[in-house]
Amino acid sequence: AQFQNGEVEAMQMNGVIVEDIELDEEVDNSQQVVATARKVKRIHRSSSGSESSNSNHAVEKNLSGPLQVRKNSRKSRDGKGRGLPKKGGAGGKGTWGAPGDELFEDGHCRDVKDPNYDSESEDEYVVDVIKPKIGLEEFTQILEPVLLEYYDTGNTEEVVRTINELDVNAKVSQILEIAISKALDHKAAHREMTSVLISDLYGKILSSQDVMSGFDAILDNLAELTIDTPEAPSVIGQFIARAIADDCIAPKYVMKFKGTVDDEHKQAALDKAELLLSRKHGIVRLDNIWGTGGGIRPVKYLVKQMVLLLKEFLSSGDVAEATRCLQELEVPHFHHELVYEATVMVLEDSSERAAHRMCDLLKSLSDAVIITPEQMSQGFRRVYDALPDISLDVPSAYTLMERFAQMCHRDGVISTALFREMPQRGRKRFVSEGDGGKIKEAV
């Protein structure tokens, strides 16, 4: 069979399909291309004539070169390839790998989706607890909220537990540096709490060398701290003296800097510490170096201070000054005493001027949430309970109390429910044998 243009179609001869026919080129004298079928490579018996007739196989022929390239040939079409399979026969989707790979298998399959996976092989994995390494910046961001919470609760055990959960072996001395730098921006009561925290951390997390390294870093950065806190040298000197009094560092720590300090701020801090330690009974006095503040002070002292600020307010009427004095006491849990003393002062004064001024003060403190609703309610309930005793000294206590409560309820200082809890004085009948049941007029 001869075909032009080098094309060979599938032929059906007695139910036999001939395909993959190699071609030879024969050129006659008239320059005509003749394709001759030379050899049948594969013969497939067709199951049905319709399927056989529909199968077409094309064979590509390179007329320009001496090489003939079939469609699925692995040889390079430009004639430069080596003819080797891709990736040595070990790559591609669905392959089993290169020959010999099975010799390196250990017999364990760790892929859950593999049919050879055995769940019993999971016991070969050992899970170790690894503490993540954290940097200084991240450690500072973690420790600052912990210190702020400690200022509210005063629980040093929570701080110790949080630090133990972190890997701070390389930066343990920086705990003291961060704590003192934070305390510089707070009040004396918070500085006292910071000194207590350093004392509690000593022996558990901090060593004597860690405390000294922390103070060395603070003294080196004291010039920068002074920019934001001008009294920083004096405060750092107090921290050093207090740490020596708490036996966290040795007294010789201050002496080792003699004659070697060039910075004036650093020298001022060391001079302050040396001055505090050189006083008579200085170690004992350093226990109260930051003063006694907050709830540590006696109750009688706190009551006296609240009565003084209320009397001063009645004279001046300065709400801002009274608010400042109350906040300086740093006893938010004891504000109900201020409400009690203010109400009793109104009853004893028995004047409209005192009632209006005290109502204005309580309204200002309530709106600013300096005195919480719970503290306000507790203070008024204390007055309600003490009315029978107050009425002995102030006979019109019930009437005055009702008038003052109405004023506070109108301004939103107390709630409606609390206003209704106010006790009412029952009508007292003065009946004897000779008055004939006459009821005396109410006062």
DRENDO-1510 file (C-alpha; in Angstrom, 1 decimal, always signed):
<recs>
REC; n; res; u; v; w
REC; 1; ALA; +0.0; +0.0; +0.0 .
REC; 2; GLN; +1.4; +3.4; -1.0 .
REC; 3; PHE; +0.4; +6.7; +0.6 .
REC; 4; GLN; +1.5; +10.2; -0.2 .
REC; 5; ASN; +2.8; +12.9; +2.2 .
REC; 6; GLY; +4.3; +10.2; +4.6 .
REC; 7; GLU; +1.0; +9.5; +6.3 .
REC; 8; VAL; +0.1; +5.9; +7.2 .
REC; 9; GLU; -3.4; +5.1; +8.4 .
REC; 10; ALA; -4.5; +2.1; +10.3 .
REC; 11; MET; -5.6; -0.7; +8.1 .
REC; 12; GLN; -8.1; -3.4; +8.8 .
REC; 13; MET; -7.2; -6.7; +7.1 .
REC; 14; ASN; -9.3; -9.7; +8.0 .
REC; 15; GLY; -9.9; -8.3; +11.5 .
REC; 16; VAL; -6.3; -7.5; +12.2 .
REC; 17; ILE; -5.2; -3.9; +13.1 .
REC; 18; VAL; -1.8; -2.9; +11.9 .
REC; 19; GLU; -0.2; +0.0; +13.7 .
REC; 20; ASP; +3.2; +1.5; +14.4 .
REC; 21; ILE; +4.5; +0.9; +10.9 .
REC; 22; GLU; +8.0; +2.0; +10.3 .
REC; 23; LEU; +8.6; +3.9; +7.1 .
REC; 24; ASP; +11.3; +3.9; +4.5 .
REC; 25; GLU; +11.8; +6.6; +2.1 .
REC; 26; GLU; +12.2; +5.6; -1.5 .
REC; 27; VAL; +12.8; +8.3; -4.1 .
REC; 28; ASP; +12.3; +7.4; -7.7 .
REC; 29; ASN; +13.4; +9.2; -10.8 .
REC; 30; SER; +10.3; +11.4; -10.8 .
REC; 31; GLN; +11.1; +12.6; -7.2 .
REC; 32; GLN; +7.9; +11.0; -5.7 .
REC; 33; VAL; +7.8; +10.0; -2.1 .
REC; 34; VAL; +6.8; +6.4; -1.6 .
REC; 35; ALA; +6.0; +4.9; +1.8 .
REC; 36; THR; +6.2; +1.1; +2.1 .
REC; 37; ALA; +5.0; -0.9; +5.0 .
REC; 38; ARG; +7.9; -3.1; +6.0 .
REC; 39; LYS; +7.1; -4.7; +9.3 .
REC; 40; VAL; +4.2; -5.2; +11.7 .
REC; 41; LYS; +5.5; -4.7; +15.3 .
REC; 42; ARG; +2.3; -5.4; +17.3 .
REC; 43; ILE; -0.8; -7.1; +16.2 .
REC; 44; HIS; -4.0; -6.7; +18.3 .
REC; 45; ARG; -7.0; -8.8; +17.7 .
REC; 46; SER; -10.0; -6.5; +17.6 .
REC; 47; SER; -13.0; -7.5; +19.7 .
REC; 48; SER; -15.4; -5.6; +17.5 .
REC; 49; GLY; -15.3; -4.1; +14.2 .
REC; 50; SER; -16.7; -0.7; +15.2 .
REC; 51; GLU; -14.0; -0.1; +17.9 .
REC; 52; SER; -11.2; -1.2; +15.4 .
REC; 53; SER; -12.4; +1.1; +12.7 .
REC; 54; ASN; -12.5; +4.1; +15.0 .
REC; 55; SER; -8.9; +3.8; +16.3 .
REC; 56; ASN; -6.5; +6.1; +14.5 .
REC; 57; HIS; -2.8; +6.2; +15.2 .
REC; 58; ALA; -0.6; +8.9; +13.7 .
REC; 59; VAL; +3.1; +8.5; +13.2 .
REC; 60; GLU; +5.2; +11.6; +13.0 .
REC; 61; LYS; +8.0; +11.7; +10.5 .
REC; 62; ASN; +10.9; +14.0; +10.3 .
REC; 63; LEU; +11.5; +14.6; +6.7 .
REC; 64; SER; +14.3; +17.0; +7.2 .
REC; 65; GLY; +16.7; +14.8; +9.2 .
REC; 66; PRO; +17.9; +11.3; +9.1 .
REC; 67; LEU; +16.2; +10.4; +12.4 .
REC; 68; GLN; +12.6; +9.4; +12.6 .
REC; 69; VAL; +10.8; +10.3; +15.9 .
REC; 70; ARG; +7.6; +8.6; +17.0 .
REC; 71; LYS; +5.0; +10.3; +19.1 .
REC; 72; ASN; +5.7; +8.6; +22.5 .
REC; 73; SER; +9.4; +8.3; +22.0 .
REC; 74; ARG; +11.6; +9.4; +25.0 .
REC; 75; LYS; +14.3; +10.5; +22.7 .
REC; 76; SER; +15.0; +14.2; +22.4 .
REC; 77; ARG; +13.4; +15.8; +19.4 .
REC; 78; ASP; +16.4; +18.0; +18.8 .
REC; 79; GLY; +18.7; +15.0; +18.7 .
REC; 80; LYS; +20.8; +16.1; +21.7 .
REC; 81; GLY; +19.3; +14.1; +24.5 .
REC; 82; ARG; +20.8; +10.9; +26.0 .
REC; 83; GLY; +17.6; +9.0; +25.7 .
REC; 84; LEU; +17.5; +8.2; +29.5 .
REC; 85; PRO; +14.2; +8.1; +31.4 .
REC; 86; LYS; +13.2; +11.2; +33.5 .
REC; 87; LYS; +14.9; +11.2; +37.0 .
REC; 88; GLY; +16.4; +7.8; +36.3 .
REC; 89; GLY; +13.0; +6.2; +36.5 .
REC; 90; ALA; +12.5; +7.2; +40.2 .
REC; 91; GLY; +10.4; +10.3; +39.8 .
REC; 92; GLY; +7.0; +11.3; +38.7 .
REC; 93; LYS; +3.5; +10.6; +40.0 .
REC; 94; GLY; +2.7; +7.0; +40.9 .
REC; 95; THR; +6.3; +5.7; +40.7 .
REC; 96; TRP; +7.8; +3.2; +43.2 .
REC; 97; GLY; +11.2; +4.9; +43.3 .
REC; 98; ALA; +14.5; +4.0; +41.8 .
REC; 99; PRO; +15.6; +0.3; +41.9 .
REC; 100; GLY; +17.3; -0.4; +45.2 .
REC; 101; ASP; +15.4; +2.1; +47.3 .
REC; 102; GLU; +13.7; -0.8; +49.1 .
REC; 103; LEU; +17.0; -1.8; +50.6 .
REC; 104; PHE; +17.1; +1.4; +52.7 .
REC; 105; GLU; +13.6; +1.1; +54.2 .
REC; 106; ASP; +13.5; +0.6; +58.0 .
REC; 107; GLY; +10.2; -1.2; +57.9 .
REC; 108; HIS; +8.3; +1.7; +59.7 .
REC; 109; CYS; +5.7; +3.8; +58.0 .
REC; 110; ARG; +5.0; +7.2; +59.6 .
REC; 111; ASP; +2.5; +8.4; +57.1 .
REC; 112; VAL; -1.1; +8.0; +58.4 .
REC; 113; LYS; -2.5; +7.8; +54.9 .
REC; 114; ASP; -0.1; +5.0; +53.9 .
REC; 115; PRO; -1.7; +1.5; +53.8 .
REC; 116; ASN; +1.3; +0.1; +55.6 .
REC; 117; TYR; +0.9; +2.5; +58.5 .
REC; 118; ASP; +0.8; +0.8; +61.9 .
REC; 119; SER; -0.5; +2.8; +64.9 .
REC; 120; GLU; +1.6; +0.8; +67.3 .
REC; 121; SER; +4.7; +2.4; +65.9 .
REC; 122; GLU; +3.7; +5.7; +67.4 .
REC; 123; ASP; +5.3; +4.8; +70.7 .
REC; 124; GLU; +8.7; +5.4; +69.0 .
REC; 125; TYR; +8.1; +9.2; +69.2 .
REC; 126; VAL; +9.3; +10.9; +72.4 .
REC; 127; VAL; +7.7; +14.2; +73.2 .
REC; 128; ASP; +9.9; +16.6; +75.1 .
REC; 129; VAL; +8.9; +19.8; +76.8 .
REC; 130; ILE; +10.8; +22.7; +75.2 .
REC; 131; LYS; +10.6; +26.2; +76.7 .
REC; 132; PRO; +10.6; +28.8; +74.0 .
REC; 133; LYS; +13.5; +31.3; +73.9 .
REC; 134; ILE; +12.3; +34.8; +74.2 .
REC; 135; GLY; +14.1; +38.1; +73.6 .
REC; 136; LEU; +14.6; +41.1; +75.8 .
REC; 137; GLU; +11.9; +43.1; +74.1 .
REC; 138; GLU; +9.3; +40.3; +74.3 .
REC; 139; PHE; +10.3; +39.6; +77.9 .
REC; 140; THR; +9.7; +43.3; +78.8 .
REC; 141; GLN; +6.3; +43.2; +77.2 .
REC; 142; ILE; +5.4; +40.1; +79.2 .
REC; 143; LEU; +6.8; +41.3; +82.6 .
REC; 144; GLU; +5.2; +44.8; +82.6 .
REC; 145; PRO; +1.6; +43.7; +82.8 .
REC; 146; VAL; +2.6; +41.2; +85.5 .
REC; 147; LEU; +4.1; +44.1; +87.5 .
REC; 148; LEU; +1.0; +46.3; +87.1 .
REC; 149; GLU; -1.2; +43.5; +88.3 .
REC; 150; TYR; +1.2; +43.0; +91.3 .
REC; 151; TYR; +0.7; +46.7; +92.2 .
REC; 152; ASP; -3.0; +46.0; +92.5 .
REC; 153; THR; -2.9; +42.6; +94.3 .
REC; 154; GLY; +0.4; +42.6; +96.1 .
REC; 155; ASN; +0.8; +38.9; +95.5 .
REC; 156; THR; +4.5; +38.1; +94.9 .
REC; 157; GLU; +3.8; +34.4; +94.4 .
REC; 158; GLU; +2.0; +35.1; +91.2 .
REC; 159; VAL; +5.0; +37.0; +89.9 .
REC; 160; VAL; +7.3; +34.1; +90.8 .
REC; 161; ARG; +5.0; +31.6; +89.1 .
REC; 162; THR; +4.9; +33.7; +85.9 .
REC; 163; ILE; +8.7; +34.1; +85.8 .
REC; 164; ASN; +9.3; +30.4; +86.3 .
REC; 165; GLU; +7.1; +29.6; +83.3 .
REC; 166; LEU; +9.5; +31.6; +81.1 .
REC; 167; ASP; +13.0; +30.7; +80.1 .
REC; 168; VAL; +14.9; +33.7; +81.6 .
REC; 169; ASN; +18.1; +32.1; +82.6 .
REC; 170; ALA; +20.2; +34.3; +80.3 .
REC; 171; LYS; +18.4; +37.5; +81.4 .
REC; 172; VAL; +17.4; +37.0; +85.0 .
REC; 173; SER; +19.2; +40.1; +86.1 .
REC; 174; GLN; +17.1; +42.2; +83.9 .
REC; 175; ILE; +14.0; +41.4; +86.0 .
REC; 176; LEU; +15.3; +43.9; +88.6 .
REC; 177; GLU; +16.2; +46.5; +86.0 .
REC; 178; ILE; +12.6; +46.3; +84.5 .
REC; 179; ALA; +11.0; +46.4; +87.9 .
REC; 180; ILE; +12.9; +49.4; +89.2 .
REC; 181; SER; +12.5; +51.3; +85.9 .
REC; 182; LYS; +8.7; +50.7; +86.2 .
REC; 183; ALA; +8.6; +51.8; +89.8 .
REC; 184; LEU; +10.2; +55.2; +89.0 .
REC; 185; ASP; +7.0; +56.2; +87.2 .
REC; 186; HIS; +4.8; +55.3; +90.2 .
REC; 187; LYS; +4.2; +56.4; +93.8 .
REC; 188; ALA; +6.1; +55.7; +97.0 .
REC; 189; ALA; +3.7; +52.9; +97.9 .
REC; 190; HIS; +4.5; +51.1; +94.6 .
REC; 191; ARG; +8.2; +51.6; +95.2 .
REC; 192; GLU; +7.8; +49.9; +98.6 .
REC; 193; MET; +6.0; +47.0; +96.9 .
REC; 194; THR; +8.9; +46.8; +94.4 .
REC; 195; SER; +11.4; +46.5; +97.2 .
REC; 196; VAL; +9.3; +43.8; +98.8 .
REC; 197; LEU; +9.2; +42.0; +95.4 .
REC; 198; ILE; +13.0; +42.1; +95.1 .
REC; 199; SER; +13.4; +40.7; +98.6 .
REC; 200; ASP; +10.9; +37.9; +97.8 .
REC; 201; LEU; +12.6; +37.0; +94.5 .
REC; 202; TYR; +16.0; +36.8; +96.2 .
REC; 203; GLY; +16.8; +33.2; +96.8 .
REC; 204; LYS; +14.0; +31.9; +94.6 .
REC; 205; ILE; +14.9; +33.4; +91.2 .
REC; 206; LEU; +17.5; +36.1; +91.9 .
REC; 207; SER; +20.9; +35.5; +93.4 .
REC; 208; SER; +23.2; +38.1; +95.0 .
REC; 209; GLN; +25.2; +38.3; +91.8 .
REC; 210; ASP; +22.0; +38.9; +89.8 .
REC; 211; VAL; +20.9; +41.7; +92.0 .
REC; 212; MET; +24.3; +43.4; +91.7 .
REC; 213; SER; +24.3; +43.0; +87.9 .
REC; 214; GLY; +20.9; +44.5; +87.8 .
REC; 215; PHE; +21.9; +47.6; +89.8 .
REC; 216; ASP; +25.1; +47.9; +87.6 .
REC; 217; ALA; +22.9; +48.1; +84.5 .
REC; 218; ILE; +20.6; +50.7; +86.1 .
REC; 219; LEU; +23.5; +52.8; +87.2 .
REC; 220; ASP; +24.9; +52.7; +83.7 .
REC; 221; ASN; +21.6; +53.9; +82.3 .
REC; 222; LEU; +20.9; +56.4; +85.0 .
REC; 223; ALA; +21.6; +59.4; +82.8 .
REC; 224; GLU; +18.7; +58.4; +80.4 .
REC; 225; LEU; +16.4; +57.7; +83.4 .
REC; 226; THR; +17.0; +61.1; +84.8 .
REC; 227; ILE; +15.6; +62.7; +81.6 .
REC; 228; ASP; +12.1; +61.4; +82.4 .
REC; 229; THR; +12.5; +61.2; +86.2 .
REC; 230; PRO; +14.6; +64.0; +87.6 .
REC; 231; GLU; +14.7; +62.5; +91.1 .
REC; 232; ALA; +16.0; +59.1; +89.7 .
REC; 233; PRO; +19.5; +59.3; +91.3 .
REC; 234; SER; +18.0; +59.8; +94.8 .
REC; 235; VAL; +15.4; +57.0; +94.2 .
REC; 236; ILE; +18.0; +54.5; +92.9 .
REC; 237; GLY; +20.2; +55.3; +95.9 .
REC; 238; GLN; +17.2; +54.4; +98.2 .
REC; 239; PHE; +16.6; +51.2; +96.3 .
REC; 240; ILE; +20.3; +50.2; +96.7 .
REC; 241; ALA; +20.2; +51.0; +100.5 .
REC; 242; ARG; +16.9; +49.1; +100.9 .
REC; 243; ALA; +18.4; +46.0; +99.0 .
REC; 244; ILE; +21.4; +46.1; +101.4 .
REC; 245; ALA; +19.0; +46.3; +104.4 .
REC; 246; ASP; +17.1; +43.3; +103.1 .
REC; 247; ASP; +20.4; +41.3; +102.8 .
REC; 248; CYS; +20.0; +41.0; +99.0 .
REC; 249; ILE; +23.5; +42.5; +98.4 .
REC; 250; ALA; +26.5; +43.1; +100.7 .
REC; 251; PRO; +27.3; +46.6; +102.0 .
REC; 252; LYS; +30.6; +46.5; +100.2 .
REC; 253; TYR; +28.7; +47.0; +96.9 .
REC; 254; VAL; +28.7; +50.8; +97.5 .
REC; 255; MET; +32.3; +50.9; +98.5 .
REC; 256; LYS; +33.7; +49.3; +95.3 .
REC; 257; PHE; +32.7; +52.4; +93.3 .
REC; 258; LYS; +34.8; +54.8; +95.3 .
REC; 259; GLY; +37.1; +56.8; +93.1 .
REC; 260; THR; +36.0; +55.1; +89.9 .
REC; 261; VAL; +32.8; +57.0; +89.0 .
REC; 262; ASP; +32.9; +59.8; +86.4 .
REC; 263; ASP; +29.1; +60.3; +85.9 .
REC; 264; GLU; +27.6; +62.8; +88.3 .
REC; 265; HIS; +24.2; +61.1; +88.3 .
REC; 266; LYS; +25.7; +57.7; +89.2 .
REC; 267; GLN; +27.8; +59.4; +91.9 .
REC; 268; ALA; +24.7; +61.1; +93.4 .
REC; 269; ALA; +22.9; +57.7; +93.6 .
REC; 270; LEU; +25.8; +56.1; +95.4 .
REC; 271; ASP; +26.2; +59.0; +97.8 .
REC; 272; LYS; +22.5; +58.8; +98.7 .
REC; 273; ALA; +22.8; +55.1; +99.5 .
REC; 274; GLU; +26.0; +55.6; +101.5 .
REC; 275; LEU; +24.3; +58.5; +103.5 .
REC; 276; LEU; +21.3; +56.3; +104.4 .
REC; 277; LEU; +23.5; +53.4; +105.5 .
REC; 278; SER; +25.8; +55.6; +107.6 .
REC; 279; ARG; +23.0; +57.0; +109.8 .
REC; 280; LYS; +22.6; +55.7; +113.3 .
REC; 281; HIS; +20.4; +52.6; +113.3 .
REC; 282; GLY; +20.2; +53.2; +109.5 .
REC; 283; ILE; +19.6; +49.5; +108.7 .
REC; 284; VAL; +16.5; +49.5; +110.9 .
REC; 285; ARG; +15.2; +52.8; +109.6 .
REC; 286; LEU; +15.5; +51.6; +106.0 .
REC; 287; ASP; +12.5; +49.3; +106.5 .
REC; 288; ASN; +10.2; +52.4; +106.2 .
REC; 289; ILE; +12.4; +54.2; +103.7 .
REC; 290; TRP; +9.4; +54.7; +101.4 .
REC; 291; GLY; +7.0; +55.7; +104.2 .
REC; 292; THR; +3.9; +53.9; +105.4 .
REC; 293; GLY; +1.2; +54.1; +102.8 .
REC; 294; GLY; -2.0; +52.6; +101.7 .
REC; 295; GLY; -3.8; +50.1; +103.9 .
REC; 296; ILE; -0.7; +49.5; +106.0 .
REC; 297; ARG; -1.5; +52.6; +108.0 .
REC; 298; PRO; -3.6; +52.4; +111.1 .
REC; 299; VAL; -7.4; +52.8; +110.8 .
REC; 300; LYS; -7.5; +55.7; +113.3 .
REC; 301; TYR; -5.0; +57.6; +111.2 .
REC; 302; LEU; -7.0; +57.1; +108.1 .
REC; 303; VAL; -10.2; +58.2; +109.8 .
REC; 304; LYS; -8.5; +61.3; +111.2 .
REC; 305; GLN; -7.2; +62.3; +107.7 .
REC; 306; MET; -10.6; +61.9; +106.1 .
REC; 307; VAL; -12.3; +64.0; +108.8 .
REC; 308; LEU; -9.6; +66.7; +108.3 .
REC; 309; LEU; -10.1; +66.8; +104.5 .
REC; 310; LEU; -13.9; +67.0; +104.9 .
REC; 311; LYS; -13.6; +69.9; +107.4 .
REC; 312; GLU; -11.3; +71.7; +105.0 .
REC; 313; PHE; -13.7; +71.1; +102.2 .
REC; 314; LEU; -16.6; +72.6; +104.1 .
REC; 315; SER; -14.5; +75.7; +104.6 .
REC; 316; SER; -13.1; +76.1; +101.1 .
REC; 317; GLY; -15.5; +74.2; +98.9 .
REC; 318; ASP; -12.6; +73.1; +96.7 .
REC; 319; VAL; -13.7; +69.7; +95.2 .
REC; 320; ALA; -10.4; +69.2; +93.3 .
REC; 321; GLU; -8.3; +69.6; +96.5 .
REC; 322; ALA; -10.5; +67.2; +98.5 .
REC; 323; THR; -10.3; +64.7; +95.6 .
REC; 324; ARG; -6.5; +64.9; +95.5 .
REC; 325; CYS; -6.2; +64.4; +99.3 .
REC; 326; LEU; -8.5; +61.4; +99.1 .
REC; 327; GLN; -6.5; +59.8; +96.3 .
REC; 328; GLU; -3.2; +60.4; +98.1 .
REC; 329; LEU; -4.5; +58.2; +101.0 .
REC; 330; GLU; -4.5; +55.2; +98.5 .
REC; 331; VAL; -7.2; +53.3; +100.3 .
REC; 332; PRO; -10.0; +52.6; +97.7 .
REC; 333; HIS; -11.3; +49.8; +99.9 .
REC; 334; PHE; -11.9; +52.3; +102.8 .
REC; 335; HIS; -13.8; +55.0; +100.9 .
REC; 336; HIS; -17.0; +54.0; +102.6 .
REC; 337; GLU; -15.6; +55.7; +105.7 .
REC; 338; LEU; -15.5; +59.0; +103.8 .
REC; 339; VAL; -19.2; +58.6; +102.9 .
REC; 340; TYR; -20.1; +57.8; +106.5 .
REC; 341; GLU; -18.1; +60.7; +108.0 .
REC; 342; ALA; -19.5; +63.2; +105.4 .
REC; 343; THR; -23.1; +62.2; +106.1 .
REC; 344; VAL; -22.7; +62.3; +109.9 .
REC; 345; MET; -21.1; +65.8; +109.5 .
REC; 346; VAL; -24.2; +66.9; +107.6 .
REC; 347; LEU; -26.4; +65.7; +110.3 .
REC; 348; GLU; -24.4; +67.3; +113.1 .
REC; 349; ASP; -24.1; +70.6; +111.2 .
REC; 350; SER; -27.8; +70.7; +110.4 .
REC; 351; SER; -27.4; +73.4; +107.7 .
REC; 352; GLU; -28.4; +73.6; +104.1 .
REC; 353; ARG; -25.0; +74.8; +103.1 .
REC; 354; ALA; -23.3; +71.7; +104.5 .
REC; 355; ALA; -25.8; +69.4; +102.9 .
REC; 356; HIS; -25.4; +71.0; +99.4 .
REC; 357; ARG; -21.6; +71.0; +99.6 .
REC; 358; MET; -21.3; +67.4; +100.8 .
REC; 359; CYS; -23.8; +66.3; +98.1 .
REC; 360; ASP; -21.7; +68.1; +95.4 .
REC; 361; LEU; -18.6; +66.3; +96.7 .
REC; 362; LEU; -20.1; +62.9; +96.7 .
REC; 363; LYS; -21.6; +63.4; +93.2 .
REC; 364; SER; -18.2; +64.5; +91.9 .
REC; 365; LEU; -16.5; +61.4; +93.4 .
REC; 366; SER; -19.3; +59.1; +92.2 .
REC; 367; ASP; -19.2; +60.5; +88.6 .
REC; 368; ALA; -15.4; +60.0; +88.5 .
REC; 369; VAL; -15.8; +56.5; +89.9 .
REC; 370; ILE; -13.3; +57.4; +92.6 .
REC; 371; ILE; -15.9; +56.1; +95.1 .
REC; 372; THR; -17.5; +53.0; +93.6 .
REC; 373; PRO; -21.3; +52.3; +94.0 .
REC; 374; GLU; -20.5; +49.5; +96.4 .
REC; 375; GLN; -18.5; +51.8; +98.7 .
REC; 376; MET; -21.2; +54.5; +98.4 .
REC; 377; SER; -23.9; +52.0; +99.4 .
REC; 378; GLN; -21.9; +50.6; +102.2 .
REC; 379; GLY; -21.3; +54.1; +103.6 .
REC; 380; PHE; -25.0; +55.1; +103.6 .
REC; 381; ARG; -26.0; +51.7; +105.1 .
REC; 382; ARG; -23.6; +52.4; +108.0 .
REC; 383; VAL; -25.4; +55.7; +108.6 .
REC; 384; TYR; -28.8; +53.9; +108.5 .
REC; 385; ASP; -27.6; +51.5; +111.1 .
REC; 386; ALA; -26.2; +54.2; +113.3 .
REC; 387; LEU; -29.2; +56.5; +113.2 .
REC; 388; PRO; -30.7; +55.4; +116.6 .
REC; 389; ASP; -27.4; +56.3; +118.3 .
REC; 390; ILE; -27.0; +59.5; +116.2 .
REC; 391; SER; -30.5; +60.7; +117.1 .
REC; 392; LEU; -29.5; +60.8; +120.8 .
REC; 393; ASP; -27.2; +63.7; +120.0 .
REC; 394; VAL; -29.1; +65.0; +117.1 .
REC; 395; PRO; -32.9; +64.7; +117.8 .
REC; 396; SER; -33.8; +65.6; +114.2 .
REC; 397; ALA; -31.4; +63.1; +112.7 .
REC; 398; TYR; -34.2; +61.1; +110.9 .
REC; 399; THR; -35.6; +64.2; +109.3 .
REC; 400; LEU; -32.2; +65.6; +108.3 .
REC; 401; MET; -31.2; +62.2; +106.9 .
REC; 402; GLU; -34.3; +61.9; +104.8 .
REC; 403; ARG; -33.7; +65.4; +103.4 .
REC; 404; PHE; -30.1; +64.7; +102.6 .
REC; 405; ALA; -30.9; +61.2; +101.1 .
REC; 406; GLN; -33.6; +62.8; +98.8 .
REC; 407; MET; -30.9; +65.3; +97.6 .
REC; 408; CYS; -28.4; +62.6; +96.9 .
REC; 409; HIS; -31.0; +60.4; +95.1 .
REC; 410; ARG; -32.1; +63.4; +93.0 .
REC; 411; ASP; -28.4; +63.9; +91.8 .
REC; 412; GLY; -27.9; +60.2; +91.2 .
REC; 413; VAL; -25.5; +59.6; +94.0 .
REC; 414; ILE; -27.5; +56.7; +95.5 .
REC; 415; SER; -29.9; +54.4; +93.8 .
REC; 416; THR; -33.7; +54.2; +94.3 .
REC; 417; ALA; -33.4; +50.9; +96.1 .
REC; 418; LEU; -30.9; +52.3; +98.5 .
REC; 419; PHE; -33.0; +55.3; +99.1 .
REC; 420; ARG; -36.0; +53.1; +100.0 .
REC; 421; GLU; -33.9; +51.2; +102.5 .
REC; 422; MET; -33.6; +54.4; +104.7 .
REC; 423; PRO; -35.3; +53.6; +108.1 .
REC; 424; GLN; -38.4; +55.7; +109.0 .
REC; 425; ARG; -38.8; +56.8; +112.6 .
REC; 426; GLY; -42.1; +55.4; +113.9 .
REC; 427; ARG; -44.7; +57.7; +115.5 .
REC; 428; LYS; -44.1; +57.6; +119.2 .
REC; 429; ARG; -47.1; +58.0; +121.5 .
REC; 430; PHE; -46.5; +59.7; +124.8 .
REC; 431; VAL; -49.5; +58.3; +126.7 .
REC; 432; SER; -49.8; +58.4; +130.5 .
REC; 433; GLU; -52.6; +58.1; +133.1 .
REC; 434; GLY; -53.4; +61.8; +133.2 .
REC; 435; ASP; -53.3; +63.0; +129.6 .
REC; 436; GLY; -56.3; +61.1; +128.5 .
REC; 437; GLY; -54.6; +59.5; +125.5 .
REC; 438; LYS; -53.4; +62.8; +124.1 .
REC; 439; ILE; -50.7; +62.5; +121.4 .
REC; 440; LYS; -47.9; +65.1; +121.6 .
REC; 441; GLU; -47.1; +67.0; +118.5 .
REC; 442; ALA; -44.3; +65.7; +116.4 .
REC; 443; VAL; -41.0; +67.5; +116.6 .
</recs>
